[in-house]
Amino acid sequence: MTITFVKENKDVVVAQGANLREKALQNQIDLYTLKGKLMNCGGYGQCGTCVVEIVAGMENLSPKTDFEQKVLRKKPESYRLACQTLVNGPVSVKTKP
C-alpha cells in the first residue's frame, strides 16, 4: 500500500495497519507547525497537533477514535490526527492543512 504525501510529492510504501504519524516521521515528512513542534505529545493522541487532511482514500483508514471526534469536531470530515490513524489501503494526505 502507498501513502501519497501531496505537498511533499512523496510516495511511501507501508504495510497494512501502519500508523500514519510513524510512517510520516520515518520518511522525513514534517507534520507539525511551530506550535506542534514545541508541544506535541509524541504520538499518544493527547495534544491534537498532528492534524492532516485526507485528500483520497478515507475509506482505507481506521475509524476515528473518540479523542479525534472531540478534537476535530469543528474541522472538516476529511481531517484526521495522524497519530490515531491506521492505514489499510492507498491514501493521499495533505500535511499541515
Secondary structure, 3 states (H helix, E strand, C coil): CEEEECCCCEEEECCCCEEHHHHHHHCCCCCCCHHHHHHCCCCCCCCCCCEEEEEECHHHECCCCHHHHHHCCCCCCCEEEHHHCEECCCEEEEECC
